[in-house]
Amino acid sequence: MTEGTGLPSPLVVPNSGSWIGNDGSWSTFLLQVGTPPQPFQVLPSISGQVIYVPVDQDCAPSRMNITDCGFKRGVELFESQPSLGFQRNKSSTWEEVGSFGMGLGSNLGLSGSAYYGYDEVSIGSSSGKDTIRVERTAVSAYSTPEFWIGQLGLSSGLVFMNEENQPHSFLNMLKDAGKIPSLSFGYQAGSPDRFTRVAGSLLLGGYDRSRQSNVTLIAPLAPDVIVGVQSISMTSANGVTTNLLSNGIKTTIDTSTPDIWLPRSVCDQFVLALGLTYFQEADRYIVNETTRAAIKSSSPTFNFVIGTSTSGGSTVTIEIPYGDLDLQATYPIFGTPAYYFPLRRAANESQFTLGRAFLQEVYLSVDWERNVFNISQAVFNSPPLPLDIVTIEPIDKVAYLVPQSKQSGTSLSTGTIIGIAVGALCLILLVAFGWWKYLRLQKRKRNTGLQSEETKIFPTDGKEVSSTRSGLRQKQDIDIKTDLELEGQSVREMYVPHEYYGSAKYKHAGHFTELVEADSATPIHELPVTIHELSSSNDDSRRRL
């Protein structure tokens, strides 16, 4: 519990200490699903809302031609035996709702189906005394290699399965259960290229000040984590700088993908600067051994200038060394391992994305309750600095104050208590009388025609409509701007102790996800898996398993 506030302390999600992945080497975190608990290593998902774990059928030998499939996907031992994935029939608390499309990463063309239901979820090791358990949490047991490792959803909001099942996000469940102080988190992906590997960090309900630099950018949520990438440049060890992006673009930060999705023209600039080879079948840029050696010898650093808009205003520069982008992809992306550069061609503006590879050098904090997030260059130290945890308090702080135990000392007299009660009653009566007078005045205005004939209505389709006594008429289209596009907007600082903001209702950012039922004709674990084989001309980029 946070000292002196009566609030629960931020939850430090334990790091697994492992680095796994088929599209790179990623620092993972521990959780368990079901009764008895089935342990998994997972990655945070900024856009996801629930707990996503691979279902056991997805690693069946008839589907995945690979040894230790479950282990390579972060599935830990269960009942002292290797497990292929989440075993629904082994959990006594599993309540299945149905099979649906995942929806996660759909704008990027990612796809997959899953069994959705409810189960108990625990954060921490299965035997740990500080393990946090939440009952009847929404769980997605999926079957798709698109999400090789399970995901811990960090977004706020509702998931619409059907009329009877519209669960809250996992983050909301934790707050409602009094396990975290607010709908917020702080995340740093970790970096295998720094020192002897720096593990990732994930806090729920706060952030770790020791991981972030002093230069930070605060931006509004819209409702995703969207930033303006104003420029990208590459600086080599000899001091030569190459511009890769000159005209700013809006991009979403999304950990569901490892890649950086940019316009084709920008990708072409990377190709010219680095000598990358585009492998069309896998839609990825591969790096053969000769090119890789040349790039490493020049030791380039990529500089991303990030702002609240695509030009001007406050900015922060994120520097990413090539070592963080020197990734290796394995089965089933490629039949044999190959080095690749995490750059993807975006088909349209909705796909402009900064993925997990970018977040290796970033500390990101998100406050869904105040609709703001903070981004800064990550700080790495060896040995690591002690945690410097800062609580992000809830906007409805008073509701979360825990009654304090009775303290010794002088108590209020009976007369004082009666006086306070009478004063409070008088105040209530005064407010009620004022409200009654206000309603009478409004009614009189309507009756005498003082109210304006025309009332503006702003529907969600972005068109301005005016209502008159003769009916509705549609006006010209108007440009509905996101918070990101509102220049000069004052954004509340999220990284200081917060005062109570009053009783006004506040609309949280986050997602409302409506799931689409999967095709019932084909079991989700029988859908085909595509494996890409590199041609012999790319043999020098291949490695054996």
TILONU-789657 format. One record per residue (C-alpha): residue number from 1; residue in one letter; y, z, x. Coordinates in pm, 1 decimal. Each point is the difference from the previous one (the first is absolute). Last residue first. Layout:
BEGIN
NUM/A/Y/Z/X $
...
// end
This chain:
BEGIN
545/L/-2425.8/-3571.8/1841.7 $
544/R/64.1/-292.0/233.1 $
543/R/349.6/-124.3/67.1 $
542/R/168.0/-324.7/-92.4 $
541/S/340.7/-125.1/111.3 $
540/D/-148.7/-209.0/281.8 $
539/D/-226.0/-172.9/-249.4 $
538/N/293.8/-152.8/-187.6 $
537/S/-100.0/-361.7/56.9 $
536/S/-351.2/96.2/-112.0 $
535/S/126.7/49.9/-353.5 $
534/L/68.4/345.8/-140.8 $
533/E/-222.7/110.6/-286.8 $
532/H/159.0/143.9/-313.8 $
531/I/-200.1/222.4/-237.6 $
530/T/59.3/-8.1/-377.0 $
529/V/-170.0/263.6/-217.2 $
528/P/-125.5/-101.7/-345.1 $
527/L/12.0/225.6/-310.6 $
526/E/-321.1/197.8/-52.6 $
525/H/158.1/346.7/31.4 $
524/I/222.9/-62.0/-302.0 $
523/P/-293.6/-62.4/-229.7 $
522/T/39.7/-350.9/-148.7 $
521/A/28.9/-63.2/-375.4 $
520/S/231.1/298.6/-52.1 $
519/D/295.7/-182.2/149.3 $
518/A/234.2/278.8/106.5 $
517/E/243.4/162.5/-241.5 $
516/V/363.1/-25.2/104.0 $
515/L/172.0/319.5/111.7 $
514/E/357.5/80.6/-98.2 $
513/T/186.8/167.1/284.0 $
512/F/325.5/183.0/-59.6 $
511/H/147.8/54.1/342.6 $
510/G/236.9/233.5/174.5 $
509/A/354.9/116.0/-48.2 $
508/H/69.5/317.1/-191.0 $
507/K/237.4/3.9/-295.8 $
506/Y/192.6/326.4/-9.2 $
505/K/61.0/221.7/-299.5 $
504/A/308.4/216.1/26.8 $
503/S/-74.5/371.5/40.0 $
502/G/209.9/59.2/308.5 $
501/Y/-18.2/-134.6/353.4 $
500/Y/-143.3/311.9/165.2 $
499/E/120.2/-10.9/358.9 $
498/H/-194.6/-192.4/257.9 $
497/P/-77.5/107.9/356.1 $
496/V/88.8/-295.3/222.1 $
495/Y/-193.5/-316.8/64.1 $
494/M/58.0/-192.0/-321.5 $
493/E/362.3/-98.7/50.2 $
492/R/129.4/-125.8/-335.5 $
491/V/75.0/-370.4/-10.4 $
490/S/351.3/-129.3/-63.9 $
489/Q/-11.0/-368.4/-81.3 $
488/G/216.8/-210.1/229.0 $
487/E/-182.7/-320.5/-74.9 $
486/L/-233.4/-8.6/-296.9 $
485/E/-269.2/-240.8/113.6 $
484/L/-258.9/262.4/89.8 $
483/D/50.1/171.2/-334.5 $
482/T/-120.9/-318.1/-164.1 $
481/K/252.8/-235.1/-152.8 $
480/I/-15.0/-139.3/-352.2 $
479/D/186.9/-328.8/18.6 $
478/I/115.5/-89.1/-348.9 $
477/D/-116.2/-279.9/-224.1 $
476/Q/261.9/-111.7/-250.4 $
475/K/15.9/157.8/-343.3 $
474/Q/-257.7/8.6/-278.2 $
473/R/114.3/68.0/-354.2 $
472/L/-139.2/264.5/-227.3 $
471/G/105.7/37.2/-365.4 $
470/S/314.3/-40.2/-209.8 $
469/R/83.9/368.3/32.8 $
468/T/3.1/-41.6/375.9 $
467/S/-245.4/82.6/279.5 $
466/S/62.4/-146.5/342.1 $
465/V/-278.0/-117.7/229.1 $
464/E/9.0/-7.8/378.9 $
463/K/-305.1/-159.6/150.6 $
462/G/-206.7/164.1/276.7 $
461/D/-334.2/-7.2/-182.5 $
460/T/6.4/379.1/-21.7 $
459/P/252.8/5.0/-279.6 $
458/F/363.6/91.5/59.2 $
457/I/174.2/71.9/-331.5 $
456/K/372.6/-11.1/-49.1 $
455/T/145.1/139.4/-319.6 $
454/E/259.4/-203.3/-189.4 $
453/E/182.5/121.6/-303.5 $
452/S/173.5/274.9/193.4 $
451/Q/10.6/335.9/-178.2 $
450/L/320.3/82.0/-178.6 $
449/G/-129.9/-140.7/-325.4 $
448/T/98.5/302.5/-209.3 $
447/N/-357.0/101.3/-83.9 $
446/R/-123.6/-39.7/356.2 $
445/K/281.3/212.0/137.5 $
444/R/-62.6/272.4/-257.9 $
443/K/-366.2/17.8/100.6 $
442/Q/96.4/37.7/365.8 $
441/L/240.4/283.7/-83.5 $
440/R/-262.4/182.8/-205.3 $
439/L/-249.2/-30.2/287.4 $
438/Y/251.2/146.3/246.8 $
437/K/79.9/294.6/-227.8 $
436/W/-370.7/83.3/-26.5 $
435/W/-38.4/-23.3/379.9 $
434/G/291.4/242.3/49.1 $
433/F/-151.0/246.1/-247.3 $
432/A/-337.7/-13.6/179.0 $
431/V/167.0/60.6/338.7 $
430/L/185.2/304.5/-137.0 $
429/L/-315.5/138.0/-160.6 $
428/I/-190.7/-31.2/329.4 $
427/L/281.0/173.5/190.9 $
426/C/8.6/284.1/-251.3 $
425/L/-375.2/48.6/36.8 $
424/A/27.8/10.3/381.2 $
423/G/272.1/265.2/-20.3 $
422/V/-207.6/211.4/-237.5 $
421/A/-302.5/-19.5/234.1 $
420/I/206.2/88.5/307.9 $
419/G/151.3/299.3/-177.1 $
418/I/-341.2/120.5/-116.8 $
417/I/-131.9/-17.4/359.9 $
416/T/301.4/192.7/127.4 $
415/G/-46.8/269.6/-262.9 $
414/T/-367.7/39.0/87.5 $
413/S/85.4/49.7/367.6 $
412/L/-91.2/-259.2/259.9 $
411/S/-246.9/113.3/265.6 $
410/T/86.5/183.9/322.0 $
409/G/-241.8/-59.1/285.5 $
408/S/-361.2/-85.2/68.4 $
407/Q/-100.0/-362.8/-39.6 $
406/K/-207.0/-152.0/-280.0 $
405/S/-189.2/-307.0/120.1 $
404/Q/185.9/-329.1/-16.5 $
403/P/-50.8/-249.4/-279.9 $
402/V/-79.7/-344.6/148.7 $
401/L/280.0/-255.6/-12.6 $
400/Y/-131.7/-338.3/-104.4 $
399/A/202.6/-47.4/-317.3 $
398/V/316.6/94.6/187.6 $
397/K/-43.7/-287.7/247.2 $
396/D/7.4/-284.1/-249.1 $
395/I/112.3/-243.8/271.7 $
394/P/-292.8/118.7/203.6 $
393/E/59.0/118.1/357.7 $
392/I/-77.7/-213.4/301.6 $
391/T/-139.9/258.0/240.7 $
390/V/59.1/-56.0/371.0 $
389/I/-290.4/40.1/240.0 $
388/D/65.9/8.1/374.0 $
387/L/-355.2/-42.7/126.3 $
386/P/-40.0/94.1/365.2 $
385/L/85.7/-274.0/250.7 $
384/P/-279.3/-226.5/118.1 $
383/P/-98.4/20.4/369.3 $
382/S/109.5/-264.6/56.7 $
381/N/280.3/-97.6/-235.9 $
380/F/50.6/-289.9/-239.3 $
379/V/302.8/-38.2/-228.2 $
378/A/-8.1/-247.4/-288.6 $
377/Q/304.2/-219.2/-55.7 $
376/S/157.0/84.2/-333.8 $
375/I/-40.4/-64.8/-372.1 $
374/N/110.4/223.6/-286.8 $
373/F/-70.6/-45.3/-367.7 $
372/V/190.7/54.9/-321.0 $
371/N/-76.3/14.3/-372.1 $
370/R/88.2/368.9/-36.1 $
369/E/-338.7/97.0/-143.6 $
368/W/-194.2/-264.8/193.8 $
367/D/110.5/144.1/334.6 $
366/V/-149.5/-222.3/270.6 $
365/S/-14.5/69.4/372.9 $
364/L/-86.7/-263.6/258.1 $
363/Y/-33.1/46.6/375.5 $
362/V/-36.2/-338.8/162.9 $
361/E/-164.7/-136.4/315.1 $
360/Q/-352.9/-35.1/-139.4 $
359/L/159.9/-90.7/-332.4 $
358/F/38.2/-365.4/99.3 $
357/A/-377.1/-39.3/39.8 $
356/R/-47.3/155.4/-345.5 $
355/G/188.9/-269.7/-183.7 $
354/L/352.6/-134.8/-24.2 $
353/T/-0.9/-240.4/-293.6 $
352/F/167.7/-317.6/-125.9 $
351/Q/-255.7/-99.7/-265.8 $
350/S/236.2/1.1/-299.7 $
349/E/223.5/-242.2/190.3 $
348/N/-257.3/-278.9/-14.7 $
347/A/-317.3/-128.8/166.8 $
346/A/35.5/245.1/288.6 $
345/R/-167.8/-114.9/320.2 $
344/R/-169.0/292.7/171.4 $
343/L/57.5/174.5/332.5 $
342/P/-232.1/268.7/134.2 $
341/F/-72.3/-176.0/334.4 $
340/Y/-370.2/-57.1/57.9 $
339/Y/-270.7/88.8/246.1 $
338/A/-346.4/-111.3/-104.2 $
337/P/-322.1/177.6/-93.8 $
336/T/-295.5/-217.1/-110.3 $
335/G/-66.2/-111.6/-358.6 $
334/F/370.9/37.5/-67.9 $
333/I/167.6/176.0/-293.0 $
332/P/-342.4/144.8/-92.9 $
331/Y/-46.4/120.3/270.4 $
330/T/254.4/62.5/275.0 $
329/A/372.8/-31.4/61.2 $
328/Q/164.1/116.4/323.0 $
327/L/363.9/97.9/25.2 $
326/D/268.4/-40.3/265.9 $
325/L/289.5/86.5/-231.6 $
324/D/45.0/358.6/118.1 $
323/G/-34.4/-112.2/362.9 $
322/Y/280.0/-252.1/-55.3 $
321/P/254.5/282.1/-8.6 $
320/I/176.9/65.9/-331.6 $
319/E/366.0/103.9/-1.7 $
318/I/147.9/98.1/-336.0 $
317/T/377.8/-37.5/-22.0 $
316/V/180.7/195.4/-271.4 $
315/T/269.5/-135.1/-227.4 $
314/S/290.4/107.4/-219.7 $
313/G/203.8/-275.9/-159.8 $
312/G/-3.3/-365.4/94.3 $
311/S/-257.3/-260.8/-93.7 $
310/T/-329.0/-10.7/-191.2 $
309/S/69.0/332.5/-169.6 $
308/T/-99.3/363.8/53.7 $
307/G/-58.5/-87.7/363.2 $
306/I/-273.1/-68.3/255.4 $
305/V/55.4/-170.6/335.9 $
304/F/-350.5/-76.7/127.2 $
303/N/-32.1/-24.6/378.7 $
302/F/-325.7/-132.9/144.6 $
301/T/-83.2/111.7/354.0 $
300/P/-158.2/-238.6/246.8 $
299/S/-224.7/100.5/292.3 $
298/S/26.7/-331.0/190.9 $
297/S/-341.4/63.6/157.6 $
296/K/-144.5/92.8/-339.2 $
295/I/109.9/-332.3/-147.0 $
294/A/-156.1/-199.5/283.4 $
293/A/-327.8/192.4/-21.1 $
292/R/-16.2/-56.0/-375.7 $
291/T/65.7/-371.1/38.5 $
290/T/-289.7/-38.4/243.4 $
289/E/-233.1/220.1/-204.3 $
288/N/60.1/-182.5/-327.4 $
287/V/240.0/137.5/-260.7 $
286/I/-67.4/-65.4/-367.2 $
285/Y/257.9/-45.7/-274.5 $
284/R/-154.4/53.6/-341.6 $
283/D/-63.7/-191.9/-320.8 $
282/A/-377.5/48.0/43.5 $
281/E/-86.5/-366.6/-50.2 $
280/Q/337.6/-107.8/141.1 $
279/F/-30.3/148.9/346.0 $
278/Y/355.2/-24.5/135.4 $
277/T/18.1/23.4/378.0 $
276/L/267.3/215.9/164.3 $
275/G/199.4/-115.6/303.4 $
274/L/228.8/301.7/2.4 $
273/A/354.8/-132.1/-47.0 $
272/L/-91.0/-326.1/-171.3 $
271/V/-247.9/168.4/-234.8 $
270/F/246.7/279.8/-78.9 $
269/Q/261.6/-261.3/-93.0 $
268/D/-253.3/-173.3/-225.6 $
267/C/-59.5/329.6/-179.4 $
266/V/373.6/11.6/-72.5 $
265/S/-10.7/-345.0/-161.3 $
264/R/-307.0/97.3/-203.0 $
263/P/185.3/295.2/-151.0 $
262/L/-132.3/346.1/95.4 $
261/W/-298.4/223.6/-77.1 $
260/I/-59.6/272.0/261.7 $
259/D/-364.6/102.1/-12.8 $
258/P/-205.4/317.1/-29.5 $
257/T/-6.5/-19.6/-380.3 $
256/S/-13.7/284.7/-252.8 $
255/T/263.7/178.1/209.7 $
254/D/286.7/-168.0/-184.2 $
253/I/365.2/-18.8/104.0 $
252/T/159.6/-264.9/-219.8 $
251/T/231.1/-262.4/146.1 $
250/K/345.4/-137.3/-78.1 $
249/I/111.0/-274.6/237.3 $
248/G/278.3/-38.0/257.0 $
247/N/87.2/-327.5/167.1 $
246/S/-49.5/1.5/378.1 $
245/L/-372.9/56.7/43.1 $
244/L/-186.1/-72.4/324.8 $
243/N/280.0/32.6/254.7 $
242/T/-127.2/-0.1/358.5 $
241/T/124.8/250.9/256.6 $
240/V/-58.6/-34.2/376.4 $
239/G/12.2/336.6/177.7 $
238/N/-279.5/-67.0/250.6 $
237/A/-229.2/237.0/-194.3 $
236/S/33.0/-220.9/-306.0 $
235/T/227.3/63.1/-298.5 $
234/M/-102.2/-141.8/-336.5 $
233/S/238.4/-16.3/-295.2 $
232/I/-13.7/66.2/-372.2 $
231/S/310.4/14.2/-218.8 $
230/Q/139.8/140.9/-323.2 $
229/V/-326.2/125.3/-146.6 $
228/G/129.5/149.5/-324.3 $
227/V/-218.4/279.5/-126.2 $
226/I/-219.2/60.8/-304.1 $
225/V/-216.6/307.1/-63.9 $
224/D/-86.2/-80.5/-359.6 $
223/P/210.0/103.7/-300.8 $
222/A/264.6/-115.6/115.6 $
221/L/1.3/313.5/212.7 $
220/P/340.2/76.4/148.2 $
219/A/58.7/1.0/376.6 $
218/I/49.7/255.5/275.3 $
217/L/-10.3/-134.9/354.8 $
216/T/-72.3/234.2/287.1 $
215/V/123.8/46.6/355.7 $
214/N/-106.9/345.9/120.6 $
213/S/-356.9/-112.5/58.4 $
212/Q/-293.2/99.8/-218.2 $
211/R/-331.8/165.0/87.4 $
210/S/125.7/353.4/70.9 $
209/R/167.2/8.0/-343.5 $
208/D/-336.5/-1.5/-175.0 $
207/Y/46.1/-78.1/-369.2 $
206/G/-28.9/163.1/-340.5 $
205/G/-194.1/9.8/-325.7 $
204/L/-307.2/-174.8/139.7 $
203/L/-19.9/-23.6/378.1 $
202/L/-179.6/-275.1/192.7 $
201/S/-11.1/-43.0/378.8 $
200/G/-184.9/-264.4/200.1 $
199/A/-170.3/66.1/331.5 $
198/V/163.5/-85.0/332.1 $
197/R/-237.6/-192.0/226.7 $
196/T/-37.5/78.0/371.2 $
195/F/370.9/-60.9/63.8 $
194/R/121.1/-236.1/-274.1 $
193/D/-203.9/-315.0/-67.9 $
192/P/-232.5/156.1/-257.2 $
191/S/306.4/72.8/-214.9 $
190/G/36.3/234.7/-294.5 $
189/A/71.9/-107.3/-356.7 $
188/Q/294.8/233.6/-56.9 $
187/Y/42.3/139.1/-348.7 $
186/G/220.8/243.1/-191.0 $
185/F/-57.1/65.1/-368.7 $
184/S/169.9/66.6/-330.9 $
183/L/-66.2/99.7/-359.1 $
182/S/92.9/364.4/50.4 $
181/P/-113.7/349.7/99.3 $
180/I/-370.5/-67.1/64.4 $
179/K/-313.8/174.9/-130.8 $
178/G/151.7/131.9/-324.3 $
177/A/-254.9/-180.6/-218.2 $
176/D/274.5/-218.5/-148.8 $
175/K/108.1/-90.4/353.9 $
174/L/-348.8/-101.9/107.5 $
173/M/-58.0/-196.6/-319.5 $
172/N/330.4/-182.2/42.2 $
171/L/-102.4/-105.8/352.4 $
170/F/-338.2/-117.4/-129.6 $
169/S/174.0/-220.2/-255.8 $
168/H/-2.5/92.0/-366.4 $
167/P/-279.5/-116.6/-224.6 $
166/Q/31.0/-245.3/-289.5 $
165/N/-342.9/3.5/-163.9 $
164/E/-25.4/-13.1/-379.7 $
163/E/203.5/-316.9/-53.8 $
162/N/-163.9/-171.5/297.3 $
161/M/7.2/17.9/379.6 $
160/F/375.6/45.4/33.3 $
159/V/80.7/172.0/329.4 $
158/L/313.4/212.4/-11.2 $
157/G/266.8/77.9/257.9 $
156/S/53.6/118.9/355.3 $
155/S/-118.8/-187.8/306.2 $
154/L/-199.5/158.2/280.7 $
153/G/-346.6/-142.7/-68.3 $
152/L/-261.1/104.8/256.0 $
151/Q/-189.7/-310.5/106.6 $
150/G/-357.1/-76.4/102.7 $
149/I/-69.7/-229.0/295.1 $
148/W/-99.9/-366.9/-18.9 $
147/F/246.8/-83.9/-273.8 $
146/E/-38.1/-378.7/-23.4 $
145/P/-374.6/56.6/50.6 $
144/T/-32.7/51.2/-376.6 $
143/S/-198.2/234.0/-224.7 $
142/Y/203.9/292.6/-121.2 $
141/A/-57.3/357.2/-113.9 $
140/S/346.9/73.8/-141.9 $
139/V/59.6/368.7/-72.3 $
138/A/234.9/170.0/-247.4 $
137/T/-5.3/377.3/52.2 $
136/R/-201.6/228.8/-223.9 $
135/E/27.5/311.3/215.4 $
134/V/227.2/47.9/299.7 $
133/R/-126.5/182.8/306.8 $
132/I/197.1/102.9/309.5 $
131/T/-211.6/100.5/301.1 $
130/D/144.8/292.7/194.3 $
129/K/-337.0/167.8/57.6 $
128/G/-144.5/-317.4/150.5 $
127/S/-362.4/-85.4/-74.6 $
126/S/57.2/-336.6/-169.2 $
125/S/276.5/-87.0/245.6 $
124/G/347.5/-52.2/-141.4 $
123/I/134.4/-133.3/-328.5 $
122/S/-239.9/33.1/-291.2 $
121/V/-43.6/-228.7/-299.7 $
120/E/-192.3/84.3/-317.9 $
119/D/-85.9/-299.5/-212.5 $
118/Y/141.8/-239.2/-256.0 $
117/G/-77.5/-365.5/-62.8 $
116/Y/54.6/-352.8/115.2 $
115/Y/-278.3/-228.3/122.8 $
114/A/166.6/-259.8/215.5 $
113/S/86.7/-364.9/39.2 $
112/G/166.0/-175.7/289.7 $
111/S/285.0/-227.1/91.4 $
110/L/266.7/-46.7/262.2 $
109/G/225.7/-299.9/-64.2 $
108/L/301.3/170.3/150.1 $
107/N/155.7/74.2/-340.0 $
106/S/-336.2/149.3/-101.5 $
105/G/24.1/263.1/274.0 $
104/L/-164.4/264.3/-218.6 $
103/G/-77.3/-138.9/-345.1 $
102/M/-348.2/150.7/15.9 $
101/G/-160.5/-216.4/-269.2 $
100/F/-180.8/218.3/-248.9 $
99/S/-341.3/152.1/-68.7 $
98/G/-30.0/280.5/-253.7 $
97/V/88.5/360.9/-82.9 $
96/E/-258.7/187.3/208.1 $
95/E/2.8/378.5/7.7 $
94/W/-135.4/131.3/333.2 $
93/T/-39.8/379.9/10.1 $
92/S/-373.3/14.2/79.0 $
91/S/45.2/-238.8/292.1 $
90/K/-318.8/-161.8/134.7 $
89/N/-1.3/-285.3/-254.2 $
88/R/343.9/-110.3/115.9 $
87/Q/-110.3/-44.5/359.1 $
86/F/318.3/-77.2/192.0 $
85/G/-82.8/-205.9/306.1 $
84/L/-288.4/-109.4/222.6 $
83/S/-94.6/354.9/95.9 $
82/P/-168.8/119.9/317.8 $
81/Q/-203.8/315.1/-71.7 $
80/S/70.3/372.1/40.3 $
79/E/64.0/35.5/-374.8 $
78/F/284.5/-246.3/45.2 $
77/L/100.3/-121.8/345.4 $
76/E/344.6/-159.9/12.5 $
75/V/115.9/-330.5/-148.8 $
74/G/284.8/-130.8/217.4 $
73/R/-69.0/-369.4/-44.4 $
72/K/-185.5/-32.6/330.8 $
71/F/-224.2/290.8/-103.5 $
70/G/-84.7/-167.0/-331.2 $
69/C/-93.3/-330.0/163.7 $
68/D/-211.7/157.9/274.4 $
67/T/-167.8/-336.1/63.5 $
66/I/152.4/-318.8/-136.7 $
65/N/-109.2/-275.9/-234.7 $
64/M/202.2/129.0/-293.6 $
63/R/-117.9/-115.6/-344.7 $
62/S/-380.1/4.0/11.7 $
61/P/16.4/292.1/242.4 $
60/A/187.7/208.1/-264.2 $
59/C/343.7/102.2/124.2 $
58/D/183.6/-74.0/-325.9 $
57/Q/-271.1/182.0/-196.1 $
56/D/125.2/333.1/141.8 $
55/V/344.4/-21.8/-159.2 $
54/P/294.1/-17.1/239.5 $
53/V/261.0/273.7/-60.8 $
52/Y/343.8/-19.2/-165.7 $
51/I/174.5/320.9/-110.3 $
50/V/283.7/-64.8/-243.2 $
49/Q/359.5/-121.5/5.1 $
48/G/9.8/-292.1/242.0 $
47/S/323.7/-155.7/126.5 $
46/I/51.2/230.4/298.2 $
45/S/-369.7/-2.5/88.3 $
44/P/-108.3/257.3/259.7 $
43/L/-320.6/-76.2/193.1 $
42/V/-335.8/160.9/-68.6 $
41/Q/-294.3/167.2/173.5 $
40/F/-252.0/109.5/-257.5 $
39/P/-207.4/305.2/-91.4 $
38/Q/-225.8/30.3/-309.0 $
37/P/55.3/340.5/-160.6 $
36/P/-283.4/142.4/-211.9 $
35/T/155.2/-63.4/-245.9 $
34/G/229.9/-299.4/46.3 $
33/V/248.6/-138.5/249.6 $
32/Q/89.1/134.2/341.8 $
31/L/304.4/-55.1/222.0 $
30/L/77.3/-55.8/366.6 $
29/F/267.6/-209.5/169.6 $
28/T/-13.7/-313.5/215.0 $
27/S/165.5/-138.5/314.1 $
26/W/-40.6/-376.4/5.6 $
25/S/-153.4/-242.8/249.5 $
24/G/48.5/-357.8/-110.2 $
23/D/-113.8/-234.8/-275.0 $
22/N/-360.0/125.0/-37.4 $
21/G/106.9/363.9/14.9 $
20/I/-62.2/332.4/172.4 $
19/W/177.3/260.2/212.2 $
18/S/-131.5/354.5/-38.8 $
17/G/169.0/339.9/38.8 $
16/S/-50.9/53.1/-372.5 $
15/N/360.8/102.5/-61.0 $
14/P/43.1/288.6/-239.0 $
13/V/248.8/-50.3/-285.0 $
12/V/274.8/256.4/55.8 $
11/L/102.7/117.4/-346.0 $
10/P/361.5/105.7/-37.6 $
9/S/33.4/367.7/-88.5 $
8/P/-10.0/120.3/-358.5 $
7/L/337.5/117.1/-127.8 $
6/G/100.4/365.1/-46.4 $
5/T/312.8/-74.0/201.3 $
4/G/21.8/274.3/262.0 $
3/E/-273.0/-132.2/227.1 $
2/T/-162.1/-324.5/-108.9 $
1/M/-346.8/88.2/-127.0 $
// end
